[in-house]
Amino acid sequence: MKKIALALTVSSVALLAAVNVGACKGCHGANFEKKAMGKSKVVADMTHADIAASLKGYKAGTYGGPMKGLMKGQVAKYSDADLDAFAQTIGK
């Protein structure tokens, strides 16, 4: 059982390594529990699919309200696969 838990932890860290989580947590909170700058959805309440769609939409410039430009800059450097993998580590 310990080997499985360790493998899951290592896998989660590897998935997170592609996305700079520190930049996210600065606005969204340590557990993604805050509305970024009082304007966004609470990411912790979103589904993995909604998070992935939002991140890819920000990247494409097709999603978002007042923070659209800021978020596009944050996610532009990541591949869609990176964003999908990251989305699986947060939310519901």
BAVO-219741 format. One record per atom (N, C-alpha, C, O): residue number from 1; residue in three letters; atom name; x, y, z. Coordinates in nm, 2 decimals, m for minus. Atoms other than C-alpha are relative to their C-alpha. Layout:
<atoms>
+------+------+------+--------+--------+--------+
: resi : resn : name :     xx :     yy :     zz :
+------+------+------+--------+--------+--------+
:  NUM :  ALA :   CA :      X :      Y :      Z :
...
+------+------+------+--------+--------+--------+
</atoms>
This chain:
<atoms>
+------+------+------+--------+--------+--------+
: resi : resn : name :     xx :     yy :     zz :
+------+------+------+--------+--------+--------+
:    1 :  MET :    N :   0.08 :  m0.12 :   0.00 :
:    1 :  MET :   CA :   0.00 :   0.00 :   0.00 :
:    1 :  MET :    C :   0.09 :   0.13 :   0.00 :
:    1 :  MET :    O :   0.05 :   0.22 :  m0.07 :
:    2 :  LYS :    N :  m0.09 :  m0.12 :  m0.01 :
:    2 :  LYS :   CA :   0.29 :   0.24 :   0.08 :
:    2 :  LYS :    C :   0.06 :   0.03 :  m0.14 :
:    2 :  LYS :    O :   0.07 :   0.14 :  m0.18 :
:    3 :  LYS :    N :  m0.05 :  m0.02 :   0.13 :
:    3 :  LYS :   CA :   0.43 :   0.18 :  m0.27 :
:    3 :  LYS :    C :  m0.10 :   0.07 :  m0.09 :
:    3 :  LYS :    O :  m0.06 :   0.15 :  m0.17 :
:    4 :  ILE :    N :   0.10 :  m0.06 :   0.08 :
:    4 :  ILE :   CA :   0.10 :   0.27 :  m0.43 :
:    4 :  ILE :    C :  m0.01 :   0.15 :   0.03 :
:    4 :  ILE :    O :  m0.02 :   0.23 :  m0.06 :
:    5 :  ALA :    N :   0.01 :  m0.14 :  m0.04 :
:    5 :  ALA :   CA :   0.07 :   0.59 :  m0.23 :
:    5 :  ALA :    C :   0.12 :   0.08 :  m0.05 :
:    5 :  ALA :    O :   0.11 :   0.20 :  m0.09 :
:    6 :  LEU :    N :  m0.12 :  m0.07 :   0.04 :
:    6 :  LEU :   CA :   0.43 :   0.69 :  m0.31 :
:    6 :  LEU :    C :   0.00 :   0.02 :  m0.15 :
:    6 :  LEU :    O :   0.03 :   0.13 :  m0.20 :
:    7 :  ALA :    N :   0.01 :  m0.01 :   0.14 :
:    7 :  ALA :   CA :   0.37 :   0.62 :  m0.68 :
:    7 :  ALA :    C :  m0.10 :   0.11 :  m0.04 :
:    7 :  ALA :    O :  m0.07 :   0.19 :  m0.13 :
:    8 :  LEU :    N :   0.10 :  m0.10 :   0.03 :
:    8 :  LEU :   CA :   0.06 :   0.84 :  m0.68 :
:    8 :  LEU :    C :   0.06 :   0.14 :   0.03 :
:    8 :  LEU :    O :   0.03 :   0.23 :  m0.04 :
:    9 :  THR :    N :  m0.06 :  m0.13 :  m0.04 :
:    9 :  THR :   CA :   0.25 :   1.12 :  m0.50 :
:    9 :  THR :    C :   0.10 :   0.04 :  m0.11 :
:    9 :  THR :    O :   0.10 :   0.16 :  m0.15 :
:   10 :  VAL :    N :  m0.10 :  m0.03 :   0.10 :
:   10 :  VAL :   CA :   0.54 :   1.10 :  m0.75 :
:   10 :  VAL :    C :  m0.07 :   0.04 :  m0.13 :
:   10 :  VAL :    O :  m0.03 :   0.14 :  m0.20 :
:   11 :  SER :    N :   0.07 :  m0.03 :   0.12 :
:   11 :  SER :   CA :   0.29 :   1.10 :  m1.04 :
:   11 :  SER :    C :  m0.06 :   0.14 :   0.01 :
:   11 :  SER :    O :  m0.06 :   0.22 :  m0.09 :
:   12 :  SER :    N :   0.06 :  m0.13 :  m0.02 :
:   12 :  SER :   CA :   0.11 :   1.40 :  m0.90 :
:   12 :  SER :    C :   0.10 :   0.11 :  m0.01 :
:   12 :  SER :    O :   0.08 :   0.22 :  m0.08 :
:   13 :  VAL :    N :  m0.10 :  m0.10 :   0.01 :
:   13 :  VAL :   CA :   0.43 :   1.59 :  m0.86 :
:   13 :  VAL :    C :   0.05 :   0.02 :  m0.14 :
:   13 :  VAL :    O :   0.08 :   0.13 :  m0.18 :
:   14 :  ALA :    N :  m0.05 :  m0.01 :   0.14 :
:   14 :  ALA :   CA :   0.54 :   1.51 :  m1.21 :
:   14 :  ALA :    C :  m0.10 :   0.07 :  m0.09 :
:   14 :  ALA :    O :  m0.06 :   0.15 :  m0.17 :
:   15 :  LEU :    N :   0.10 :  m0.08 :   0.08 :
:   15 :  LEU :   CA :   0.21 :   1.64 :  m1.35 :
:   15 :  LEU :    C :   0.00 :   0.14 :   0.03 :
:   15 :  LEU :    O :  m0.01 :   0.23 :  m0.06 :
:   16 :  LEU :    N :   0.00 :  m0.14 :  m0.04 :
:   16 :  LEU :   CA :   0.23 :   1.96 :  m1.15 :
:   16 :  LEU :    C :   0.13 :   0.07 :  m0.05 :
:   16 :  LEU :    O :   0.13 :   0.19 :  m0.06 :
:   17 :  ALA :    N :  m0.12 :  m0.06 :   0.04 :
:   17 :  ALA :   CA :   0.59 :   2.01 :  m1.26 :
:   17 :  ALA :    C :  m0.01 :   0.08 :  m0.13 :
:   17 :  ALA :    O :   0.07 :   0.18 :  m0.14 :
:   18 :  ALA :    N :   0.02 :  m0.07 :   0.13 :
:   18 :  ALA :   CA :   0.48 :   2.12 :  m1.61 :
:   18 :  ALA :    C :  m0.06 :   0.14 :   0.02 :
:   18 :  ALA :    O :  m0.03 :   0.23 :  m0.06 :
:   19 :  VAL :    N :   0.07 :  m0.13 :  m0.02 :
:   19 :  VAL :   CA :   0.26 :   2.40 :  m1.47 :
:   19 :  VAL :    C :   0.05 :   0.07 :   0.13 :
:   19 :  VAL :    O :   0.07 :   0.00 :   0.23 :
:   20 :  ASN :    N :  m0.05 :  m0.08 :  m0.12 :
:   20 :  ASN :   CA :   0.40 :   2.67 :  m1.23 :
:   20 :  ASN :    C :  m0.12 :   0.03 :   0.09 :
:   20 :  ASN :    O :  m0.19 :   0.13 :   0.08 :
:   21 :  VAL :    N :   0.12 :  m0.01 :  m0.10 :
:   21 :  VAL :   CA :   0.14 :   2.62 :  m0.95 :
:   21 :  VAL :    C :   0.01 :   0.12 :   0.08 :
:   21 :  VAL :    O :  m0.09 :   0.18 :   0.12 :
:   22 :  GLY :    N :  m0.02 :  m0.12 :  m0.08 :
:   22 :  GLY :   CA :   0.29 :   2.90 :  m0.75 :
:   22 :  GLY :    C :  m0.06 :   0.13 :  m0.06 :
:   22 :  GLY :    O :  m0.12 :   0.21 :   0.01 :
:   23 :  ALA :    N :   0.06 :  m0.11 :   0.07 :
:   23 :  ALA :   CA :   0.18 :   3.15 :  m1.01 :
:   23 :  ALA :    C :  m0.16 :   0.00 :   0.02 :
:   23 :  ALA :    O :  m0.22 :   0.10 :   0.03 :
:   24 :  CYS :    N :   0.15 :   0.02 :  m0.02 :
:   24 :  CYS :   CA :  m0.18 :   3.01 :  m0.98 :
:   24 :  CYS :    C :  m0.04 :   0.04 :   0.14 :
:   24 :  CYS :    O :  m0.14 :   0.11 :   0.16 :
:   25 :  LYS :    N :   0.04 :  m0.02 :  m0.14 :
:   25 :  LYS :   CA :  m0.19 :   3.01 :  m0.60 :
:   25 :  LYS :    C :   0.01 :   0.14 :   0.04 :
:   25 :  LYS :    O :  m0.06 :   0.18 :   0.14 :
:   26 :  GLY :    N :  m0.01 :  m0.14 :  m0.04 :
:   26 :  GLY :   CA :  m0.09 :   3.37 :  m0.58 :
:   26 :  GLY :    C :  m0.13 :   0.07 :  m0.01 :
:   26 :  GLY :    O :  m0.16 :   0.16 :   0.07 :
:   27 :  CYS :    N :   0.14 :  m0.06 :   0.01 :
:   27 :  CYS :   CA :  m0.44 :   3.47 :  m0.70 :
:   27 :  CYS :    C :  m0.11 :  m0.09 :   0.04 :
:   27 :  CYS :    O :  m0.21 :  m0.04 :   0.09 :
:   28 :  HIS :    N :   0.11 :   0.09 :  m0.03 :
:   28 :  HIS :   CA :  m0.65 :   3.16 :  m0.66 :
:   28 :  HIS :    C :   0.00 :  m0.06 :   0.14 :
:   28 :  HIS :    O :  m0.09 :  m0.13 :   0.17 :
:   29 :  GLY :    N :  m0.01 :   0.06 :  m0.13 :
:   29 :  GLY :   CA :  m0.53 :   3.06 :  m0.31 :
:   29 :  GLY :    C :   0.07 :  m0.13 :   0.00 :
:   29 :  GLY :    O :   0.08 :  m0.19 :  m0.10 :
:   30 :  ALA :    N :  m0.08 :   0.12 :  m0.02 :
:   30 :  ALA :   CA :  m0.33 :   2.78 :  m0.17 :
:   30 :  ALA :    C :  m0.07 :  m0.13 :  m0.04 :
:   30 :  ALA :    O :  m0.01 :  m0.22 :  m0.09 :
:   31 :  ASN :    N :   0.08 :   0.12 :   0.03 :
:   31 :  ASN :   CA :  m0.61 :   2.53 :  m0.23 :
:   31 :  ASN :    C :  m0.10 :   0.04 :  m0.11 :
:   31 :  ASN :    O :  m0.20 :  m0.03 :  m0.12 :
:   32 :  PHE :    N :   0.09 :  m0.05 :   0.10 :
:   32 :  PHE :   CA :  m0.77 :   2.72 :  m0.52 :
:   32 :  PHE :    C :  m0.14 :   0.03 :   0.05 :
:   32 :  PHE :    O :  m0.24 :   0.01 :  m0.02 :
:   33 :  GLU :    N :   0.13 :  m0.03 :  m0.07 :
:   33 :  GLU :   CA :  m1.05 :   2.83 :  m0.28 :
:   33 :  GLU :    C :  m0.04 :   0.14 :  m0.02 :
:   33 :  GLU :    O :  m0.15 :   0.17 :   0.03 :
:   34 :  LYS :    N :   0.03 :  m0.14 :   0.01 :
:   34 :  LYS :   CA :  m1.05 :   3.20 :  m0.37 :
:   34 :  LYS :    C :  m0.04 :   0.04 :  m0.15 :
:   34 :  LYS :    O :   0.00 :  m0.03 :  m0.24 :
:   35 :  LYS :    N :   0.02 :  m0.06 :   0.12 :
:   35 :  LYS :   CA :  m1.20 :   3.40 :  m0.65 :
:   35 :  LYS :    C :   0.12 :   0.09 :  m0.03 :
:   35 :  LYS :    O :   0.14 :   0.18 :   0.04 :
:   36 :  ALA :    N :  m0.12 :  m0.08 :   0.03 :
:   36 :  ALA :   CA :  m0.89 :   3.54 :  m0.82 :
:   36 :  ALA :    C :  m0.05 :   0.15 :  m0.02 :
:   36 :  ALA :    O :  m0.13 :   0.18 :  m0.10 :
:   37 :  MET :    N :   0.03 :  m0.14 :   0.01 :
:   37 :  MET :   CA :  m0.90 :   3.92 :  m0.77 :
:   37 :  MET :    C :  m0.15 :   0.03 :   0.01 :
:   37 :  MET :    O :  m0.20 :   0.13 :  m0.03 :
:   38 :  GLY :    N :   0.14 :  m0.02 :  m0.03 :
:   38 :  GLY :   CA :  m1.26 :   3.88 :  m0.66 :
:   38 :  GLY :    C :  m0.09 :  m0.02 :  m0.13 :
:   38 :  GLY :    O :  m0.21 :   0.02 :  m0.12 :
:   39 :  LYS :    N :   0.08 :   0.00 :   0.12 :
:   39 :  LYS :   CA :  m1.37 :   3.81 :  m1.02 :
:   39 :  LYS :    C :  m0.02 :  m0.14 :  m0.06 :
:   39 :  LYS :    O :  m0.12 :  m0.16 :  m0.14 :
:   40 :  SER :    N :   0.01 :   0.13 :   0.07 :
:   40 :  SER :   CA :  m1.31 :   3.45 :  m1.12 :
:   40 :  SER :    C :  m0.10 :  m0.10 :   0.07 :
:   40 :  SER :    O :  m0.15 :  m0.07 :   0.18 :
:   41 :  LYS :    N :   0.06 :   0.11 :  m0.07 :
:   41 :  LYS :   CA :  m1.49 :   3.13 :  m1.04 :
:   41 :  LYS :    C :   0.09 :  m0.06 :   0.10 :
:   41 :  LYS :    O :   0.21 :  m0.04 :   0.09 :
:   42 :  VAL :    N :  m0.09 :   0.07 :  m0.10 :
:   42 :  VAL :   CA :  m1.36 :   2.93 :  m0.74 :
:   42 :  VAL :    C :   0.04 :  m0.13 :  m0.07 :
:   42 :  VAL :    O :  m0.04 :  m0.22 :  m0.09 :
:   43 :  VAL :    N :  m0.05 :   0.12 :   0.08 :
:   43 :  VAL :   CA :  m1.14 :   2.67 :  m0.92 :
:   43 :  VAL :    C :  m0.03 :  m0.13 :   0.08 :
:   43 :  VAL :    O :  m0.06 :  m0.23 :   0.01 :
:   44 :  ALA :    N :   0.02 :   0.12 :  m0.08 :
:   44 :  ALA :   CA :  m1.17 :   2.42 :  m0.63 :
:   44 :  ALA :    C :  m0.15 :  m0.06 :  m0.02 :
:   44 :  ALA :    O :  m0.17 :  m0.18 :   0.00 :
:   45 :  ASP :    N :   0.14 :   0.05 :   0.02 :
:   45 :  ASP :   CA :  m1.55 :   2.40 :  m0.71 :
:   45 :  ASP :    C :  m0.03 :  m0.05 :  m0.14 :
:   45 :  ASP :    O :  m0.14 :  m0.10 :  m0.16 :
:   46 :  MET :    N :   0.02 :   0.04 :   0.14 :
:   46 :  MET :   CA :  m1.50 :   2.33 :  m1.08 :
:   46 :  MET :    C :   0.03 :  m0.14 :  m0.02 :
:   46 :  MET :    O :   0.11 :  m0.20 :   0.05 :
:   47 :  THR :    N :  m0.04 :   0.14 :   0.03 :
:   47 :  THR :   CA :  m1.48 :   1.99 :  m1.24 :
:   47 :  THR :    C :   0.13 :   0.01 :  m0.08 :
:   47 :  THR :    O :   0.17 :   0.11 :  m0.13 :
:   48 :  HIS :    N :  m0.13 :   0.01 :   0.07 :
:   48 :  HIS :   CA :  m1.16 :   1.87 :  m1.40 :
:   48 :  HIS :    C :  m0.02 :   0.05 :  m0.15 :
:   48 :  HIS :    O :   0.06 :   0.12 :  m0.21 :
:   49 :  ALA :    N :   0.03 :  m0.03 :   0.14 :
:   49 :  ALA :   CA :  m1.32 :   1.90 :  m1.75 :
:   49 :  ALA :    C :  m0.03 :   0.15 :  m0.01 :
:   49 :  ALA :    O :   0.02 :   0.21 :  m0.11 :
:   50 :  ASP :    N :   0.02 :  m0.14 :   0.01 :
:   50 :  ASP :   CA :  m1.44 :   2.26 :  m1.68 :
:   50 :  ASP :    C :   0.13 :   0.08 :   0.02 :
:   50 :  ASP :    O :   0.15 :   0.18 :  m0.05 :
:   51 :  ILE :    N :  m0.13 :  m0.07 :  m0.02 :
:   51 :  ILE :   CA :  m1.09 :   2.36 :  m1.56 :
:   51 :  ILE :    C :   0.08 :  m0.01 :  m0.13 :
:   51 :  ILE :    O :   0.14 :   0.09 :  m0.17 :
:   52 :  ALA :    N :  m0.07 :   0.02 :   0.13 :
:   52 :  ALA :   CA :  m0.93 :   2.21 :  m1.87 :
:   52 :  ALA :    C :  m0.05 :   0.09 :  m0.11 :
:   52 :  ALA :    O :   0.02 :   0.15 :  m0.18 :
:   53 :  ALA :    N :   0.07 :  m0.08 :   0.11 :
:   53 :  ALA :   CA :  m1.18 :   2.38 :  m2.10 :
:   53 :  ALA :    C :   0.03 :   0.15 :   0.02 :
:   53 :  ALA :    O :   0.06 :   0.22 :  m0.07 :
:   54 :  SER :    N :  m0.02 :  m0.14 :  m0.03 :
:   54 :  SER :   CA :  m1.13 :   2.71 :  m1.92 :
:   54 :  SER :    C :   0.15 :   0.04 :  m0.04 :
:   54 :  SER :    O :   0.17 :   0.14 :  m0.10 :
:   55 :  LEU :    N :  m0.14 :  m0.03 :   0.03 :
:   55 :  LEU :   CA :  m0.75 :   2.70 :  m1.94 :
:   55 :  LEU :    C :   0.03 :   0.00 :  m0.15 :
:   55 :  LEU :    O :   0.10 :   0.09 :  m0.19 :
:   56 :  LYS :    N :  m0.02 :   0.00 :   0.14 :
:   56 :  LYS :   CA :  m0.75 :   2.60 :  m2.30 :
:   56 :  LYS :    C :  m0.07 :   0.12 :  m0.07 :
:   56 :  LYS :    O :  m0.02 :   0.17 :  m0.17 :
:   57 :  GLY :    N :   0.07 :  m0.11 :   0.05 :
:   57 :  GLY :   CA :  m1.01 :   2.87 :  m2.37 :
:   57 :  GLY :    C :   0.08 :   0.13 :   0.02 :
:   57 :  GLY :    O :   0.09 :   0.22 :  m0.07 :
:   58 :  TYR :    N :  m0.08 :  m0.12 :  m0.03 :
:   58 :  TYR :   CA :  m0.79 :   3.13 :  m2.20 :
:   58 :  TYR :    C :   0.12 :   0.01 :  m0.10 :
:   58 :  TYR :    O :   0.15 :   0.11 :  m0.16 :
:   59 :  LYS :    N :  m0.11 :   0.01 :   0.09 :
:   59 :  LYS :   CA :  m0.50 :   3.01 :  m2.41 :
:   59 :  LYS :    C :  m0.03 :   0.04 :  m0.15 :
:   59 :  LYS :    O :   0.04 :   0.11 :  m0.21 :
:   60 :  ALA :    N :   0.05 :  m0.03 :   0.14 :
:   60 :  ALA :   CA :  m0.70 :   3.04 :  m2.74 :
:   60 :  ALA :    C :  m0.06 :   0.14 :  m0.01 :
:   60 :  ALA :    O :  m0.08 :   0.19 :  m0.12 :
:   61 :  GLY :    N :   0.07 :  m0.14 :   0.00 :
:   61 :  GLY :   CA :  m0.85 :   3.38 :  m2.63 :
:   61 :  GLY :    C :  m0.15 :  m0.01 :  m0.02 :
:   61 :  GLY :    O :  m0.21 :   0.09 :  m0.05 :
:   62 :  THR :    N :   0.14 :   0.01 :   0.02 :
:   62 :  THR :   CA :  m1.20 :   3.24 :  m2.65 :
:   62 :  THR :    C :  m0.08 :  m0.01 :   0.13 :
:   62 :  THR :    O :  m0.20 :  m0.03 :   0.12 :
:   63 :  TYR :    N :   0.07 :   0.02 :  m0.13 :
:   63 :  TYR :   CA :  m1.28 :   3.22 :  m2.28 :
:   63 :  TYR :    C :   0.04 :   0.11 :   0.09 :
:   63 :  TYR :    O :   0.15 :   0.16 :   0.09 :
:   64 :  GLY :    N :  m0.03 :  m0.09 :  m0.11 :
:   64 :  GLY :   CA :  m1.30 :   3.46 :  m1.99 :
:   64 :  GLY :    C :  m0.06 :   0.14 :  m0.01 :
:   64 :  GLY :    O :  m0.10 :   0.19 :  m0.12 :
:   65 :  GLY :    N :   0.05 :  m0.13 :  m0.01 :
:   65 :  GLY :   CA :  m1.42 :   3.79 :  m1.88 :
:   65 :  GLY :    C :   0.11 :   0.11 :   0.02 :
:   65 :  GLY :    O :   0.20 :   0.11 :  m0.06 :
:   66 :  PRO :    N :  m0.10 :  m0.11 :  m0.02 :
:   66 :  PRO :   CA :  m1.22 :   4.08 :  m1.73 :
:   66 :  PRO :    C :   0.14 :  m0.04 :   0.01 :
:   66 :  PRO :    O :   0.24 :   0.03 :  m0.01 :
:   67 :  MET :    N :  m0.13 :   0.05 :  m0.02 :
:   67 :  MET :   CA :  m0.92 :   3.86 :  m1.66 :
:   67 :  MET :    C :   0.06 :  m0.07 :  m0.12 :
:   67 :  MET :    O :   0.16 :  m0.14 :  m0.11 :
:   68 :  LYS :    N :  m0.03 :   0.08 :   0.12 :
:   68 :  LYS :   CA :  m0.90 :   3.71 :  m2.01 :
:   68 :  LYS :    C :   0.15 :   0.03 :  m0.04 :
:   68 :  LYS :    O :   0.22 :  m0.07 :  m0.07 :
:   69 :  GLY :    N :  m0.14 :  m0.04 :   0.05 :
:   69 :  GLY :   CA :  m0.58 :   3.90 :  m2.11 :
:   69 :  GLY :    C :   0.11 :  m0.05 :   0.10 :
:   69 :  GLY :    O :   0.21 :  m0.11 :   0.05 :
:   70 :  LEU :    N :  m0.10 :   0.05 :  m0.10 :
:   70 :  LEU :   CA :  m0.40 :   3.82 :  m1.79 :
:   70 :  LEU :    C :   0.02 :  m0.15 :   0.00 :
:   70 :  LEU :    O :   0.13 :  m0.20 :   0.00 :
:   71 :  MET :    N :   0.00 :   0.15 :   0.00 :
:   71 :  MET :   CA :  m0.49 :   3.45 :  m1.80 :
:   71 :  MET :    C :   0.06 :  m0.05 :  m0.13 :
:   71 :  MET :    O :   0.13 :  m0.15 :  m0.12 :
:   72 :  LYS :    N :  m0.06 :   0.04 :   0.12 :
:   72 :  LYS :   CA :  m0.39 :   3.42 :  m2.16 :
:   72 :  LYS :    C :   0.15 :   0.00 :   0.01 :
:   72 :  LYS :    O :   0.22 :  m0.10 :  m0.04 :
:   73 :  GLY :    N :  m0.15 :  m0.01 :  m0.02 :
:   73 :  GLY :   CA :  m0.04 :   3.53 :  m2.07 :
:   73 :  GLY :    C :   0.05 :  m0.11 :   0.09 :
:   73 :  GLY :    O :   0.16 :  m0.16 :   0.08 :
:   74 :  GLN :    N :  m0.04 :   0.10 :  m0.10 :
:   74 :  GLN :   CA :  m0.03 :   3.28 :  m1.78 :
:   74 :  GLN :    C :   0.00 :  m0.14 :  m0.07 :
:   74 :  GLN :    O :   0.09 :  m0.22 :  m0.03 :
:   75 :  VAL :    N :   0.01 :   0.14 :   0.05 :
:   75 :  VAL :   CA :  m0.13 :   2.97 :  m1.99 :
:   75 :  VAL :    C :   0.06 :  m0.02 :  m0.14 :
:   75 :  VAL :    O :   0.07 :  m0.13 :  m0.18 :
:   76 :  ALA :    N :  m0.05 :   0.01 :   0.14 :
:   76 :  ALA :   CA :   0.01 :   3.05 :  m2.34 :
:   76 :  ALA :    C :   0.12 :  m0.09 :  m0.01 :
:   76 :  ALA :    O :   0.14 :  m0.15 :  m0.12 :
:   77 :  LYS :    N :  m0.12 :   0.07 :   0.01 :
:   77 :  LYS :   CA :   0.34 :   2.88 :  m2.27 :
:   77 :  LYS :    C :  m0.02 :  m0.16 :   0.02 :
:   77 :  LYS :    O :   0.08 :  m0.23 :  m0.01 :
:   78 :  TYR :    N :   0.02 :   0.14 :  m0.03 :
:   78 :  TYR :   CA :   0.18 :   2.54 :  m2.18 :
:   78 :  TYR :    C :  m0.07 :  m0.07 :  m0.12 :
:   78 :  TYR :    O :  m0.16 :  m0.01 :  m0.19 :
:   79 :  SER :    N :   0.07 :   0.08 :   0.10 :
:   79 :  SER :   CA :   0.07 :   2.27 :  m2.42 :
:   79 :  SER :    C :  m0.14 :  m0.04 :   0.05 :
:   79 :  SER :    O :  m0.16 :  m0.03 :   0.17 :
:   80 :  ASP :    N :   0.13 :   0.04 :  m0.04 :
:   80 :  ASP :   CA :  m0.29 :   2.15 :  m2.42 :
:   80 :  ASP :    C :   0.01 :  m0.13 :   0.09 :
:   80 :  ASP :    O :  m0.07 :  m0.14 :   0.18 :
:   81 :  ALA :    N :  m0.02 :   0.12 :  m0.09 :
:   81 :  ALA :   CA :  m0.16 :   1.82 :  m2.27 :
:   81 :  ALA :    C :   0.04 :   0.04 :   0.14 :
:   81 :  ALA :    O :   0.00 :  m0.02 :   0.24 :
:   82 :  ASP :    N :  m0.04 :  m0.05 :  m0.13 :
:   82 :  ASP :   CA :   0.01 :   2.01 :  m1.99 :
:   82 :  ASP :    C :  m0.12 :   0.05 :   0.08 :
:   82 :  ASP :    O :  m0.14 :   0.03 :   0.20 :
:   83 :  LEU :    N :   0.12 :  m0.05 :  m0.06 :
:   83 :  LEU :   CA :  m0.32 :   2.19 :  m1.92 :
:   83 :  LEU :    C :  m0.10 :  m0.10 :   0.04 :
:   83 :  LEU :    O :  m0.16 :  m0.10 :   0.15 :
:   84 :  ASP :    N :   0.09 :   0.11 :  m0.03 :
:   84 :  ASP :   CA :  m0.52 :   1.87 :  m1.93 :
:   84 :  ASP :    C :   0.05 :  m0.07 :   0.13 :
:   84 :  ASP :    O :  m0.03 :  m0.10 :   0.22 :
:   85 :  ALA :    N :  m0.06 :   0.07 :  m0.11 :
:   85 :  ALA :   CA :  m0.28 :   1.70 :  m1.69 :
:   85 :  ALA :    C :  m0.01 :   0.08 :   0.13 :
:   85 :  ALA :    O :  m0.05 :   0.03 :   0.24 :
:   86 :  PHE :    N :   0.01 :  m0.09 :  m0.12 :
:   86 :  PHE :   CA :  m0.28 :   2.00 :  m1.45 :
:   86 :  PHE :    C :  m0.15 :   0.00 :   0.05 :
:   86 :  PHE :    O :  m0.17 :   0.00 :   0.17 :
:   87 :  ALA :    N :   0.14 :  m0.01 :  m0.03 :
:   87 :  ALA :   CA :  m0.66 :   2.02 :  m1.46 :
:   87 :  ALA :    C :  m0.05 :  m0.13 :   0.08 :
:   87 :  ALA :    O :  m0.14 :  m0.12 :   0.16 :
:   88 :  GLN :    N :   0.04 :   0.12 :  m0.07 :
:   88 :  GLN :   CA :  m0.68 :   1.66 :  m1.33 :
:   88 :  GLN :    C :   0.05 :   0.00 :   0.14 :
:   88 :  GLN :    O :   0.01 :  m0.09 :   0.22 :
:   89 :  THR :    N :  m0.06 :   0.00 :  m0.13 :
:   89 :  THR :   CA :  m0.48 :   1.75 :  m1.02 :
:   89 :  THR :    C :  m0.08 :   0.10 :   0.09 :
:   89 :  THR :    O :  m0.05 :   0.10 :   0.22 :
:   90 :  ILE :    N :   0.08 :  m0.09 :  m0.08 :
:   90 :  ILE :   CA :  m0.73 :   2.02 :  m0.90 :
:   90 :  ILE :    C :  m0.15 :  m0.01 :  m0.03 :
:   90 :  ILE :    O :  m0.18 :  m0.07 :  m0.13 :
:   91 :  GLY :    N :   0.14 :   0.01 :   0.03 :
:   91 :  GLY :   CA :  m1.10 :   2.06 :  m0.88 :
:   91 :  GLY :    C :  m0.07 :  m0.13 :   0.04 :
:   91 :  GLY :    O :  m0.01 :  m0.21 :   0.12 :
:   92 :  LYS :    N :   0.07 :   0.12 :  m0.03 :
:   92 :  LYS :   CA :  m1.36 :   1.79 :  m0.86 :
:   92 :  LYS :    C :   0.00 :  m0.10 :  m0.11 :
:   92 :  LYS :    O :  m0.06 :  m0.21 :  m0.10 :
+------+------+------+--------+--------+--------+
</atoms>
